[in-house]
Amino acid sequence: MIIAVDVNPNRLEMAVRYGATHTILADRADKGLLQAVSQVKQLTGGRGADYAFECTAIPELGAVPLAMVRNAGVACQVSGIEQEISIDMNLFEWDKIYINPLYGKCRPEIDFPILLNLYQKGDLILDDLVTRTYSLHQLDVAFDDMLKGRNAKGVLVF
């Protein structure tokens, strides 16, 4: 089960294309994503997810993965939040793990050949992630598209 949570329906459609089995349309007014946490717990039979990833870059949501994971689950903060945030230490109970890996703990000499092999076999869909390219003169359009969630990945071409 792979559950995608987003406030943008277009991004949820993309998530399904890339393997999500369930989607939750979050509400921007849902402070701390408490409703989304409840839905994740409901989908997982009350226990929570094995892994949860925060990819929003919104400091207030930095601890949300801890609320979504089961006991001994892994919460991963992907977006590189660098601001101070407050975390309720109760969220760590029952051996939950919170990681903030730099570059996904990538080991280029080991991981790149594996990723290249997966890409060459067609198991890693990278080309489709670049949904639009922009010239430097289209920077305003690129930012607008990014903020509105129109692309999986927009790429600036110099």
N, CA, C and O atoms as a GROMACS GRO file, in nm:
protein
  632
    1MET      N    1   0.085  -0.117   0.000
    1MET     CA    2   0.000   0.000   0.000
    1MET      C    3   0.090   0.124   0.000
    1MET      O    4   0.178   0.138   0.084
    2ILE      N    5   0.066   0.211  -0.095
    2ILE     CA    6   0.138   0.338  -0.103
    2ILE      C    7   0.034   0.449  -0.103
    2ILE      O    8  -0.046   0.461  -0.196
    3ILE      N    9   0.037   0.530   0.002
    3ILE     CA   10  -0.062   0.636   0.020
    3ILE      C   11   0.003   0.770  -0.010
    3ILE      O   12   0.102   0.807   0.053
    4ALA      N   13  -0.054   0.842  -0.105
    4ALA     CA   14  -0.005   0.977  -0.137
    4ALA      C   15  -0.101   1.078  -0.075
    4ALA      O   16  -0.223   1.063  -0.082
    5VAL      N   17  -0.044   1.181  -0.016
    5VAL     CA   18  -0.123   1.288   0.046
    5VAL      C   19  -0.079   1.420  -0.018
    5VAL      O   20   0.040   1.450  -0.022
    6ASP      N   21  -0.174   1.497  -0.067
    6ASP     CA   22  -0.141   1.627  -0.126
    6ASP      C   23  -0.265   1.714  -0.124
    6ASP      O   24  -0.377   1.664  -0.111
    7VAL      N   25  -0.244   1.845  -0.136
    7VAL     CA   26  -0.356   1.940  -0.144
    7VAL      C   27  -0.396   1.963  -0.288
    7VAL      O   28  -0.498   2.027  -0.314
    8ASN      N   29  -0.318   1.912  -0.381
    8ASN     CA   30  -0.342   1.936  -0.523
    8ASN      C   31  -0.389   1.807  -0.591
    8ASN      O   32  -0.313   1.710  -0.596
    9PRO      N   33  -0.512   1.804  -0.644
    9PRO     CA   34  -0.561   1.683  -0.710
    9PRO      C   35  -0.475   1.640  -0.828
    9PRO      O   36  -0.460   1.520  -0.854
   10ASN      N   37  -0.416   1.736  -0.901
   10ASN     CA   38  -0.329   1.700  -1.014
   10ASN      C   39  -0.207   1.622  -0.967
   10ASN      O   40  -0.165   1.526  -1.032
   11ARG      N   41  -0.151   1.661  -0.854
   11ARG     CA   42  -0.034   1.590  -0.800
   11ARG      C   43  -0.074   1.449  -0.755
   11ARG      O   44   0.005   1.356  -0.767
   12LEU      N   45  -0.195   1.434  -0.704
   12LEU     CA   46  -0.242   1.301  -0.665
   12LEU      C   47  -0.259   1.211  -0.787
   12LEU      O   48  -0.228   1.092  -0.780
   13GLU      N   49  -0.307   1.267  -0.897
   13GLU     CA   50  -0.317   1.189  -1.021
   13GLU      C   51  -0.178   1.144  -1.066
   13GLU      O   52  -0.160   1.029  -1.108
   14MET      N   53  -0.080   1.233  -1.057
   14MET     CA   54   0.058   1.196  -1.090
   14MET      C   55   0.107   1.085  -0.998
   14MET      O   56   0.174   0.992  -1.043
   15ALA      N   57   0.075   1.096  -0.871
   15ALA     CA   58   0.119   0.996  -0.773
   15ALA      C   59   0.066   0.857  -0.810
   15ALA      O   60   0.138   0.758  -0.798
   16VAL      N   61  -0.057   0.851  -0.855
   16VAL     CA   62  -0.115   0.723  -0.896
   16VAL      C   63  -0.041   0.669  -1.019
   16VAL      O   64  -0.015   0.549  -1.028
   17ARG      N   65  -0.007   0.757  -1.111
   17ARG     CA   66   0.070   0.715  -1.230
   17ARG      C   67   0.204   0.654  -1.192
   17ARG      O   68   0.256   0.566  -1.261
   18TYR      N   69   0.261   0.702  -1.082
   18TYR     CA   70   0.392   0.656  -1.039
   18TYR      C   71   0.386   0.551  -0.929
   18TYR      O   72   0.489   0.518  -0.870
   19GLY      N   73   0.268   0.497  -0.901
   19GLY     CA   74   0.262   0.383  -0.812
   19GLY      C   75   0.179   0.395  -0.686
   19GLY      O   76   0.163   0.296  -0.614
   20ALA      N   77   0.125   0.511  -0.656
   20ALA     CA   78   0.041   0.521  -0.536
   20ALA      C   79  -0.083   0.434  -0.553
   20ALA      O   80  -0.145   0.433  -0.659
   21THR      N   81  -0.117   0.363  -0.448
   21THR     CA   82  -0.237   0.277  -0.452
   21THR      C   83  -0.357   0.346  -0.388
   21THR      O   84  -0.471   0.308  -0.414
   22HIS      N   85  -0.331   0.446  -0.305
   22HIS     CA   86  -0.436   0.520  -0.237
   22HIS      C   87  -0.397   0.668  -0.235
   22HIS      O   88  -0.278   0.701  -0.232
   23THR      N   89  -0.496   0.755  -0.237
   23THR     CA   90  -0.469   0.898  -0.230
   23THR      C   91  -0.558   0.964  -0.126
   23THR      O   92  -0.671   0.922  -0.101
   24ILE      N   93  -0.504   1.068  -0.066
   24ILE     CA   94  -0.580   1.150   0.029
   24ILE      C   95  -0.564   1.295  -0.015
   24ILE      O   96  -0.453   1.348  -0.019
   25LEU      N   97  -0.675   1.358  -0.046
   25LEU     CA   98  -0.674   1.499  -0.080
   25LEU      C   99  -0.679   1.578   0.051
   25LEU      O  100  -0.783   1.584   0.116
   26ALA      N  101  -0.566   1.636   0.087
   26ALA     CA  102  -0.558   1.711   0.212
   26ALA      C  103  -0.619   1.849   0.196
   26ALA      O  104  -0.630   1.901   0.085
   27ASP      N  105  -0.657   1.906   0.307
   27ASP     CA  106  -0.716   2.039   0.311
   27ASP      C  107  -0.611   2.135   0.366
   27ASP      O  108  -0.551   2.108   0.471
   28ARG      N  109  -0.589   2.246   0.298
   28ARG     CA  110  -0.489   2.344   0.345
   28ARG      C  111  -0.523   2.396   0.485
   28ARG      O  112  -0.434   2.441   0.557
   29ALA      N  113  -0.650   2.391   0.522
   29ALA     CA  114  -0.692   2.439   0.654
   29ALA      C  115  -0.672   2.333   0.763
   29ALA      O  116  -0.692   2.362   0.881
   30ASP      N  117  -0.632   2.213   0.726
   30ASP     CA  118  -0.610   2.104   0.820
   30ASP      C  119  -0.475   2.123   0.890
   30ASP      O  120  -0.373   2.073   0.845
   31LYS      N  121  -0.478   2.198   1.001
   31LYS     CA  122  -0.355   2.231   1.073
   31LYS      C  123  -0.285   2.104   1.121
   31LYS      O  124  -0.345   2.021   1.189
   32GLY      N  125  -0.159   2.090   1.084
   32GLY     CA  126  -0.083   1.972   1.122
   32GLY      C  127  -0.126   1.846   1.050
   32GLY      O  128  -0.083   1.736   1.085
   33LEU      N  129  -0.209   1.861   0.949
   33LEU     CA  130  -0.264   1.749   0.871
   33LEU      C  131  -0.327   1.640   0.959
   33LEU      O  132  -0.317   1.521   0.929
   34LEU      N  133  -0.393   1.682   1.066
   34LEU     CA  134  -0.453   1.587   1.159
   34LEU      C  135  -0.560   1.500   1.093
   34LEU      O  136  -0.573   1.382   1.124
   35GLN      N  137  -0.638   1.560   1.002
   35GLN     CA  138  -0.740   1.481   0.931
   35GLN      C  139  -0.673   1.379   0.839
   35GLN      O  140  -0.717   1.264   0.831
   36ALA      N  141  -0.567   1.421   0.772
   36ALA     CA  142  -0.494   1.329   0.684
   36ALA      C  143  -0.430   1.217   0.765
   36ALA      O  144  -0.431   1.101   0.723
   37VAL      N  145  -0.376   1.250   0.881
   37VAL     CA  146  -0.318   1.147   0.970
   37VAL      C  147  -0.426   1.045   1.006
   37VAL      O  148  -0.402   0.924   1.002
   38SER      N  149  -0.543   1.094   1.040
   38SER     CA  150  -0.654   1.006   1.074
   38SER      C  151  -0.690   0.913   0.958
   38SER      O  152  -0.718   0.795   0.978
   39GLN      N  153  -0.690   0.968   0.836
   39GLN     CA  154  -0.722   0.887   0.719
   39GLN      C  155  -0.613   0.782   0.692
   39GLN      O  156  -0.645   0.670   0.654
   40VAL      N  157  -0.488   0.819   0.711
   40VAL     CA  158  -0.379   0.722   0.694
   40VAL      C  159  -0.396   0.608   0.794
   40VAL      O  160  -0.384   0.490   0.759
   41LYS      N  161  -0.425   0.643   0.918
   41LYS     CA  162  -0.445   0.540   1.021
   41LYS      C  163  -0.563   0.450   0.986
   41LYS      O  164  -0.558   0.329   1.006
   42GLN      N  165  -0.669   0.510   0.934
   42GLN     CA  166  -0.788   0.433   0.895
   42GLN      C  167  -0.753   0.335   0.782
   42GLN      O  168  -0.792   0.219   0.786
   43LEU      N  169  -0.680   0.384   0.682
   43LEU     CA  170  -0.642   0.297   0.570
   43LEU      C  171  -0.549   0.183   0.612
   43LEU      O  172  -0.548   0.077   0.549
   44THR      N  173  -0.472   0.205   0.717
   44THR     CA  174  -0.376   0.104   0.761
   44THR      C  175  -0.427   0.023   0.880
   44THR      O  176  -0.349  -0.036   0.955
   45GLY      N  177  -0.556   0.020   0.896
   45GLY     CA  178  -0.615  -0.061   1.003
   45GLY      C  179  -0.588  -0.008   1.143
   45GLY      O  180  -0.592  -0.084   1.240
   46GLY      N  181  -0.560   0.121   1.153
   46GLY     CA  182  -0.540   0.183   1.283
   46GLY      C  183  -0.397   0.189   1.330
   46GLY      O  184  -0.368   0.257   1.428
   47ARG      N  185  -0.307   0.120   1.264
   47ARG     CA  186  -0.169   0.113   1.314
   47ARG      C  187  -0.078   0.222   1.262
   47ARG      O  188   0.017   0.260   1.330
   48GLY      N  189  -0.105   0.275   1.143
   48GLY     CA  190  -0.017   0.375   1.083
   48GLY      C  191   0.071   0.313   0.976
   48GLY      O  192   0.078   0.191   0.962
   49ALA      N  193   0.137   0.398   0.901
   49ALA     CA  194   0.221   0.354   0.790
   49ALA      C  195   0.354   0.299   0.842
   49ALA      O  196   0.398   0.333   0.952
   50ASP      N  197   0.417   0.215   0.762
   50ASP     CA  198   0.551   0.166   0.796
   50ASP      C  199   0.653   0.280   0.779
   50ASP      O  200   0.743   0.296   0.861
   51TYR      N  201   0.635   0.357   0.673
   51TYR     CA  202   0.723   0.470   0.641
   51TYR      C  203   0.636   0.588   0.602
   51TYR      O  204   0.531   0.571   0.540
   52ALA      N  205   0.679   0.708   0.638
   52ALA     CA  206   0.610   0.830   0.596
   52ALA      C  207   0.716   0.934   0.562
   52ALA      O  208   0.816   0.949   0.633
   53PHE      N  209   0.694   1.005   0.453
   53PHE     CA  210   0.790   1.102   0.402
   53PHE      C  211   0.728   1.240   0.398
   53PHE      O  212   0.616   1.257   0.348
   54GLU      N  213   0.798   1.339   0.450
   54GLU     CA  214   0.755   1.478   0.442
   54GLU      C  215   0.833   1.542   0.329
   54GLU      O  216   0.956   1.546   0.332
   55CYS      N  217   0.761   1.592   0.228
   55CYS     CA  218   0.826   1.651   0.110
   55CYS      C  219   0.770   1.789   0.078
   55CYS      O  220   0.777   1.832  -0.038
   56THR      N  221   0.715   1.858   0.175
   56THR     CA  222   0.646   1.984   0.148
   56THR      C  223   0.733   2.107   0.163
   56THR      O  224   0.703   2.211   0.104
   57ALA      N  225   0.839   2.098   0.240
   57ALA     CA  226   0.924   2.212   0.276
   57ALA      C  227   0.848   2.314   0.361
   57ALA      O  228   0.890   2.429   0.371
   58ILE      N  229   0.740   2.273   0.421
   58ILE     CA  230   0.662   2.360   0.511
   58ILE      C  231   0.702   2.323   0.654
   58ILE      O  232   0.668   2.214   0.701
   59PRO      N  233   0.774   2.411   0.723
   59PRO     CA  234   0.824   2.376   0.856
   59PRO      C  235   0.717   2.323   0.952
   59PRO      O  236   0.744   2.232   1.030
   60GLU      N  237   0.598   2.379   0.947
   60GLU     CA  238   0.491   2.336   1.037
   60GLU      C  239   0.451   2.190   1.015
   60GLU      O  240   0.388   2.130   1.102
   61LEU      N  241   0.488   2.134   0.902
   61LEU     CA  242   0.452   1.994   0.872
   61LEU      C  243   0.569   1.898   0.893
   61LEU      O  244   0.560   1.780   0.859
   62GLY      N  245   0.678   1.948   0.946
   62GLY     CA  246   0.798   1.867   0.964
   62GLY      C  247   0.779   1.743   1.050
   62GLY      O  248   0.846   1.642   1.028
   63ALA      N  249   0.690   1.748   1.147
   63ALA     CA  250   0.668   1.634   1.236
   63ALA      C  251   0.554   1.544   1.193
   63ALA      O  252   0.531   1.439   1.254
   64VAL      N  253   0.482   1.581   1.088
   64VAL     CA  254   0.366   1.502   1.046
   64VAL      C  255   0.399   1.356   1.018
   64VAL      O  256   0.320   1.269   1.055
   65PRO      N  257   0.513   1.325   0.954
   65PRO     CA  258   0.540   1.182   0.931
   65PRO      C  259   0.546   1.101   1.060
   65PRO      O  260   0.510   0.983   1.060
   66LEU      N  261   0.591   1.161   1.169
   66LEU     CA  262   0.593   1.089   1.297
   66LEU      C  263   0.452   1.052   1.341
   66LEU      O  264   0.430   0.945   1.399
   67ALA      N  265   0.357   1.139   1.313
   67ALA     CA  266   0.217   1.111   1.349
   67ALA      C  267   0.156   1.004   1.260
   67ALA      O  268   0.062   0.936   1.300
   68MET      N  269   0.210   0.989   1.139
   68MET     CA  270   0.151   0.895   1.043
   68MET      C  271   0.207   0.753   1.053
   68MET      O  272   0.145   0.659   1.005
   69VAL      N  273   0.325   0.737   1.116
   69VAL     CA  274   0.386   0.603   1.118
   69VAL      C  275   0.342   0.522   1.238
   69VAL      O  276   0.304   0.574   1.343
   70ARG      N  277   0.350   0.393   1.220
   70ARG     CA  278   0.317   0.296   1.324
   70ARG      C  279   0.428   0.293   1.429
   70ARG      O  280   0.531   0.358   1.413
   71ASN      N  281   0.406   0.219   1.536
   71ASN     CA  282   0.512   0.196   1.633
   71ASN      C  283   0.630   0.132   1.560
   71ASN      O  284   0.612   0.040   1.481
   72ALA      N  285   0.750   0.181   1.588
   72ALA     CA  286   0.874   0.136   1.523
   72ALA      C  287   0.878   0.169   1.374
   72ALA      O  288   0.960   0.115   1.301
   73GLY      N  289   0.790   0.258   1.330
   73GLY     CA  290   0.793   0.302   1.191
   73GLY      C  291   0.901   0.407   1.169
   73GLY      O  292   0.962   0.457   1.263
   74VAL      N  293   0.924   0.439   1.041
   74VAL     CA  294   1.028   0.534   1.005
   74VAL      C  295   0.964   0.658   0.942
   74VAL      O  296   0.891   0.649   0.843
   75ALA      N  297   0.994   0.773   1.001
   75ALA     CA  298   0.949   0.902   0.948
   75ALA      C  299   1.070   0.968   0.884
   75ALA      O  300   1.175   0.981   0.947
   76CYS      N  301   1.055   1.010   0.760
   76CYS     CA  302   1.167   1.066   0.685
   76CYS      C  303   1.133   1.208   0.641
   76CYS      O  304   1.033   1.230   0.573
   77GLN      N  305   1.216   1.302   0.678
   77GLN     CA  306   1.198   1.442   0.641
   77GLN      C  307   1.286   1.467   0.519
   77GLN      O  308   1.407   1.479   0.530
   78VAL      N  309   1.223   1.476   0.402
   78VAL     CA  310   1.294   1.483   0.275
   78VAL      C  311   1.323   1.626   0.232
   78VAL      O  312   1.425   1.651   0.168
   79SER      N  313   1.237   1.720   0.264
   79SER     CA  314   1.241   1.850   0.199
   79SER      C  315   1.346   1.947   0.250
   79SER      O  316   1.356   2.059   0.199
   80GLY      N  317   1.423   1.910   0.348
   80GLY     CA  318   1.532   1.996   0.392
   80GLY      C  319   1.487   2.117   0.471
   80GLY      O  320   1.539   2.227   0.450
   81ILE      N  321   1.392   2.099   0.559
   81ILE     CA  322   1.348   2.209   0.645
   81ILE      C  323   1.465   2.248   0.735
   81ILE      O  324   1.523   2.164   0.803
   82GLU      N  325   1.498   2.376   0.733
   82GLU     CA  326   1.612   2.423   0.811
   82GLU      C  327   1.572   2.516   0.924
   82GLU      O  328   1.657   2.559   1.002
   83GLN      N  329   1.445   2.548   0.934
   83GLN     CA  330   1.398   2.635   1.040
   83GLN      C  331   1.381   2.553   1.169
   83GLN      O  332   1.372   2.431   1.166
   84GLU      N  333   1.376   2.624   1.280
   84GLU     CA  334   1.344   2.557   1.406
   84GLU      C  335   1.197   2.517   1.403
   84GLU      O  336   1.112   2.594   1.359
   85ILE      N  337   1.170   2.396   1.450
   85ILE     CA  338   1.032   2.351   1.464
   85ILE      C  339   1.017   2.286   1.600
   85ILE      O  340   1.113   2.235   1.657
   86SER      N  341   0.896   2.288   1.651
   86SER     CA  342   0.865   2.221   1.777
   86SER      C  343   0.806   2.085   1.746
   86SER      O  344   0.719   2.072   1.659
   87ILE      N  345   0.853   1.984   1.817
   87ILE     CA  346   0.801   1.849   1.796
   87ILE      C  347   0.755   1.793   1.931
   87ILE      O  348   0.829   1.795   2.029
   88ASP      N  349   0.635   1.745   1.933
   88ASP     CA  350   0.581   1.680   2.051
   88ASP      C  351   0.656   1.547   2.068
   88ASP      O  352   0.643   1.459   1.984
   89MET      N  353   0.732   1.534   2.174
   89MET     CA  354   0.814   1.414   2.195
   89MET      C  355   0.730   1.287   2.210
   89MET      O  356   0.782   1.177   2.195
   90ASN      N  357   0.601   1.302   2.240
   90ASN     CA  358   0.514   1.184   2.245
   90ASN      C  359   0.507   1.114   2.109
   90ASN      O  360   0.480   0.994   2.102
   91LEU      N  361   0.531   1.190   2.003
   91LEU     CA  362   0.528   1.130   1.869
   91LEU      C  363   0.638   1.026   1.849
   91LEU      O  364   0.628   0.942   1.760
   92PHE      N  365   0.743   1.032   1.931
   92PHE     CA  366   0.854   0.937   1.919
   92PHE      C  367   0.830   0.807   1.996
   92PHE      O  368   0.910   0.714   1.986
   93GLU      N  369   0.722   0.801   2.073
   93GLU     CA  370   0.699   0.682   2.155
   93GLU      C  371   0.690   0.556   2.071
   93GLU      O  372   0.649   0.557   1.955
   94TRP      N  373   0.728   0.449   2.134
   94TRP     CA  374   0.724   0.315   2.077
   94TRP      C  375   0.822   0.300   1.961
   94TRP      O  376   0.790   0.245   1.856
   95ASP      N  377   0.943   0.352   1.984
   95ASP     CA  378   1.057   0.327   1.895
   95ASP      C  379   1.041   0.379   1.753
   95ASP      O  380   1.096   0.319   1.660
   96LYS      N  381   0.970   0.487   1.734
   96LYS     CA  382   0.964   0.548   1.602
   96LYS      C  383   1.100   0.609   1.569
   96LYS      O  384   1.171   0.656   1.658
   97ILE      N  385   1.134   0.609   1.443
   97ILE     CA  386   1.261   0.661   1.397
   97ILE      C  387   1.235   0.781   1.306
   97ILE      O  388   1.150   0.774   1.216
   98TYR      N  389   1.307   0.890   1.330
   98TYR     CA  390   1.294   1.010   1.248
   98TYR      C  391   1.429   1.037   1.183
   98TYR      O  392   1.529   1.057   1.252
   99ILE      N  393   1.432   1.036   1.050
   99ILE     CA  394   1.559   1.060   0.982
   99ILE      C  395   1.547   1.181   0.890
   99ILE      O  396   1.440   1.212   0.837
  100ASN      N  397   1.659   1.247   0.872
  100ASN     CA  398   1.669   1.363   0.786
  100ASN      C  399   1.793   1.342   0.700
  100ASN      O  400   1.896   1.406   0.721
  101PRO      N  401   1.783   1.252   0.601
  101PRO     CA  402   1.903   1.213   0.526
  101PRO      C  403   1.947   1.319   0.426
  101PRO      O  404   1.865   1.372   0.351
  102LEU      N  405   2.074   1.349   0.426
  102LEU     CA  406   2.131   1.440   0.328
  102LEU      C  407   2.141   1.367   0.195
  102LEU      O  408   2.207   1.264   0.186
  103TYR      N  409   2.077   1.420   0.092
  103TYR     CA  410   2.074   1.359  -0.041
  103TYR      C  411   2.024   1.215  -0.037
  103TYR      O  412   2.069   1.131  -0.115
  104GLY      N  413   1.933   1.186   0.054
  104GLY     CA  414   1.876   1.052   0.061
  104GLY      C  415   1.975   0.946   0.101
  104GLY      O  416   1.956   0.828   0.071
  105LYS      N  417   2.082   0.987   0.170
  105LYS     CA  418   2.190   0.896   0.208
  105LYS      C  419   2.250   0.828   0.085
  105LYS      O  420   2.295   0.713   0.092
  106CYS      N  421   2.248   0.898  -0.024
  106CYS     CA  422   2.298   0.845  -0.151
  106CYS      C  423   2.446   0.810  -0.142
  106CYS      O  424   2.527   0.887  -0.089
  107ARG      N  425   2.479   0.694  -0.196
  107ARG     CA  426   2.618   0.651  -0.211
  107ARG      C  427   2.640   0.640  -0.362
  107ARG      O  428   2.620   0.533  -0.419
  108PRO      N  429   2.682   0.748  -0.427
  108PRO     CA  430   2.687   0.753  -0.573
  108PRO      C  431   2.756   0.633  -0.639
  108PRO      O  432   2.706   0.580  -0.738
  109GLU      N  433   2.868   0.590  -0.585
  109GLU     CA  434   2.941   0.480  -0.648
  109GLU      C  435   2.865   0.348  -0.642
  109GLU      O  436   2.890   0.259  -0.724
  110ILE      N  437   2.774   0.334  -0.549
  110ILE     CA  438   2.691   0.213  -0.538
  110ILE      C  439   2.553   0.236  -0.598
  110ILE      O  440   2.504   0.153  -0.675
  111ASP      N  441   2.490   0.349  -0.562
  111ASP     CA  442   2.351   0.372  -0.599
  111ASP      C  443   2.331   0.411  -0.745
  111ASP      O  444   2.233   0.368  -0.806
  112PHE      N  445   2.420   0.490  -0.803
  112PHE     CA  446   2.401   0.534  -0.941
  112PHE      C  447   2.397   0.418  -1.040
  112PHE      O  448   2.310   0.416  -1.127
  113PRO      N  449   2.488   0.319  -1.030
  113PRO     CA  450   2.477   0.204  -1.122
  113PRO      C  451   2.346   0.127  -1.106
  113PRO      O  452   2.290   0.077  -1.203
  114ILE      N  453   2.297   0.119  -0.983
  114ILE     CA  454   2.169   0.049  -0.959
  114ILE      C  455   2.056   0.128  -1.025
  114ILE      O  456   1.971   0.070  -1.094
  115LEU      N  457   2.054   0.260  -1.004
  115LEU     CA  458   1.950   0.344  -1.062
  115LEU      C  459   1.957   0.343  -1.214
  115LEU      O  460   1.854   0.338  -1.281
  116LEU      N  461   2.077   0.348  -1.270
  116LEU     CA  462   2.094   0.343  -1.415
  116LEU      C  463   2.041   0.212  -1.471
  116LEU      O  464   1.975   0.211  -1.575
  117ASN      N  465   2.070   0.102  -1.405
  117ASN     CA  466   2.020  -0.028  -1.448
  117ASN      C  467   1.867  -0.032  -1.445
  117ASN      O  468   1.804  -0.081  -1.539
  118LEU      N  469   1.808   0.018  -1.338
  118LEU     CA  470   1.661   0.022  -1.328
  118LEU      C  471   1.601   0.109  -1.439
  118LEU      O  472   1.498   0.075  -1.497
  119TYR      N  473   1.666   0.222  -1.467
  119TYR     CA  474   1.620   0.311  -1.573
  119TYR      C  475   1.629   0.241  -1.709
  119TYR      O  476   1.534   0.247  -1.788
  120GLN      N  477   1.741   0.175  -1.737
  120GLN     CA  478   1.760   0.108  -1.866
  120GLN      C  479   1.662  -0.008  -1.885
  120GLN      O  480   1.624  -0.038  -1.997
  121LYS      N  481   1.623  -0.072  -1.775
  121LYS     CA  482   1.524  -0.181  -1.783
  121LYS      C  483   1.382  -0.129  -1.798
  121LYS      O  484   1.291  -0.205  -1.829
  122GLY      N  485   1.363   0.002  -1.774
  122GLY     CA  486   1.228   0.059  -1.782
  122GLY      C  487   1.153   0.053  -1.650
  122GLY      O  488   1.034   0.083  -1.645
  123ASP      N  489   1.223   0.013  -1.542
  123ASP     CA  490   1.159   0.004  -1.412
  123ASP      C  491   1.160   0.136  -1.336
  123ASP      O  492   1.088   0.151  -1.237
  124LEU      N  493   1.240   0.230  -1.380
  124LEU     CA  494   1.247   0.361  -1.317
  124LEU      C  495   1.207   0.465  -1.421
  124LEU      O  496   1.282   0.492  -1.515
  125ILE      N  497   1.091   0.522  -1.404
  125ILE     CA  498   1.035   0.614  -1.502
  125ILE      C  499   1.086   0.755  -1.472
  125ILE      O  500   1.034   0.823  -1.385
  126LEU      N  501   1.189   0.796  -1.544
  126LEU     CA  502   1.245   0.929  -1.522
  126LEU      C  503   1.203   1.028  -1.630
  126LEU      O  504   1.175   1.144  -1.600
  127ASP      N  505   1.197   0.983  -1.755
  127ASP     CA  506   1.165   1.075  -1.865
  127ASP      C  507   1.030   1.142  -1.845
  127ASP      O  508   1.014   1.261  -1.873
  128ASP      N  509   0.933   1.066  -1.797
  128ASP     CA  510   0.799   1.122  -1.777
  128ASP      C  511   0.793   1.222  -1.663
  128ASP      O  512   0.700   1.303  -1.656
  129LEU      N  513   0.890   1.216  -1.573
  129LEU     CA  514   0.890   1.312  -1.463
  129LEU      C  515   0.915   1.454  -1.511
  129LEU      O  516   0.866   1.550  -1.452
  130VAL      N  517   0.992   1.468  -1.618
  130VAL     CA  518   1.016   1.601  -1.675
  130VAL      C  519   0.896   1.633  -1.763
  130VAL      O  520   0.892   1.598  -1.881
  131THR      N  521   0.800   1.700  -1.703
  131THR     CA  522   0.674   1.727  -1.774
  131THR      C  523   0.680   1.853  -1.858
  131THR      O  524   0.596   1.873  -1.946
  132ARG      N  525   0.780   1.938  -1.831
  132ARG     CA  526   0.794   2.058  -1.913
  132ARG      C  527   0.934   2.116  -1.893
  132ARG      O  528   0.989   2.112  -1.783
  133THR      N  529   0.989   2.170  -2.000
  133THR     CA  530   1.116   2.242  -1.990
  133THR      C  531   1.090   2.390  -2.016
  133THR      O  532   0.995   2.427  -2.086
  134TYR      N  533   1.176   2.474  -1.958
  134TYR     CA  534   1.161   2.618  -1.968
  134TYR      C  535   1.295   2.680  -2.002
  134TYR      O  536   1.400   2.633  -1.959
  135SER      N  537   1.291   2.787  -2.080
  135SER     CA  538   1.411   2.867  -2.102
  135SER      C  539   1.425   2.961  -1.982
  135SER      O  540   1.330   2.978  -1.905
  136LEU      N  541   1.540   3.020  -1.968
  136LEU     CA  542   1.561   3.113  -1.859
  136LEU      C  543   1.466   3.232  -1.868
  136LEU      O  544   1.431   3.293  -1.767
  137HIS      N  545   1.424   3.265  -1.990
  137HIS     CA  546   1.330   3.376  -2.010
  137HIS      C  547   1.189   3.340  -1.964
  137HIS      O  548   1.104   3.428  -1.951
  138GLN      N  549   1.164   3.212  -1.939
  138GLN     CA  550   1.032   3.166  -1.894
  138GLN      C  551   1.031   3.137  -1.745
  138GLN      O  552   0.945   3.063  -1.696
  139LEU      N  553   1.125   3.193  -1.672
  139LEU     CA  554   1.138   3.164  -1.530
  139LEU      C  555   1.010   3.194  -1.453
  139LEU      O  556   0.972   3.118  -1.364
  140ASP      N  557   0.942   3.304  -1.486
  140ASP     CA  558   0.817   3.338  -1.417
  140ASP      C  559   0.710   3.232  -1.442
  140ASP      O  560   0.634   3.199  -1.351
  141VAL      N  561   0.703   3.180  -1.563
  141VAL     CA  562   0.606   3.074  -1.596
  141VAL      C  563   0.643   2.947  -1.521
  141VAL      O  564   0.555   2.878  -1.469
  142ALA      N  565   0.772   2.916  -1.516
  142ALA     CA  566   0.819   2.796  -1.446
  142ALA      C  567   0.780   2.800  -1.298
  142ALA      O  568   0.732   2.701  -1.244
  143PHE      N  569   0.802   2.916  -1.235
  143PHE     CA  570   0.765   2.928  -1.094
  143PHE      C  571   0.615   2.919  -1.076
  143PHE      O  572   0.568   2.855  -0.981
  144ASP      N  573   0.538   2.981  -1.164
  144ASP     CA  574   0.392   2.975  -1.154
  144ASP      C  575   0.345   2.830  -1.168
  144ASP      O  576   0.259   2.785  -1.091
  145ASP      N  577   0.400   2.758  -1.265
  145ASP     CA  578   0.363   2.617  -1.283
  145ASP      C  579   0.401   2.533  -1.161
  145ASP      O  580   0.325   2.446  -1.120
  146MET      N  581   0.520   2.560  -1.103
  146MET     CA  582   0.563   2.487  -0.985
  146MET      C  583   0.468   2.512  -0.868
  146MET      O  584   0.425   2.418  -0.802
  147LEU      N  585   0.437   2.637  -0.843
  147LEU     CA  586   0.351   2.672  -0.730
  147LEU      C  587   0.209   2.619  -0.747
  147LEU      O  588   0.140   2.593  -0.648
  148LYS      N  589   0.166   2.602  -0.870
  148LYS     CA  590   0.031   2.550  -0.895
  148LYS      C  591   0.030   2.399  -0.913
  148LYS      O  592  -0.075   2.340  -0.937
  149GLY      N  593   0.148   2.335  -0.903
  149GLY     CA  594   0.155   2.189  -0.910
  149GLY      C  595   0.124   2.132  -1.045
  149GLY      O  596   0.071   2.022  -1.054
  150ARG      N  597   0.157   2.203  -1.152
  150ARG     CA  598   0.124   2.159  -1.288
  150ARG      C  599   0.219   2.052  -1.339
  150ARG      O  600   0.182   1.975  -1.428
  151ASN      N  601   0.339   2.045  -1.286
  151ASN     CA  602   0.439   1.952  -1.336
  151ASN      C  603   0.478   1.849  -1.232
  151ASN      O  604   0.465   1.873  -1.111
  152ALA      N  605   0.524   1.735  -1.280
  152ALA     CA  606   0.595   1.646  -1.190
  152ALA      C  607   0.728   1.713  -1.160
  152ALA      O  608   0.763   1.734  -1.044
  153LYS      N  609   0.801   1.747  -1.265
  153LYS     CA  610   0.925   1.823  -1.254
  153LYS      C  611   0.938   1.914  -1.374
  153LYS      O  612   0.935   1.868  -1.488
  154GLY      N  613   0.952   2.042  -1.348
  154GLY     CA  614   0.983   2.138  -1.452
  154GLY      C  615   1.134   2.160  -1.452
  154GLY      O  616   1.194   2.168  -1.345
  155VAL      N  617   1.194   2.170  -1.568
  155VAL     CA  618   1.339   2.181  -1.578
  155VAL      C  619   1.374   2.306  -1.656
  155VAL      O  620   1.321   2.331  -1.765
  156LEU      N  621   1.467   2.385  -1.600
  156LEU     CA  622   1.521   2.500  -1.670
  156LEU      C  623   1.633   2.455  -1.762
  156LEU      O  624   1.724   2.384  -1.719
  157VAL      N  625   1.627   2.497  -1.887
  157VAL     CA  626   1.731   2.463  -1.983
  157VAL      C  627   1.808   2.590  -2.014
  157VAL      O  628   1.752   2.689  -2.060
  158PHE      N  629   1.938   2.588  -1.987
  158PHE     CA  630   2.022   2.706  -2.010
  158PHE      C  631   2.079   2.704  -2.150
  158PHE      O  632   2.152   2.795  -2.187
   0.00000   0.00000   0.00000
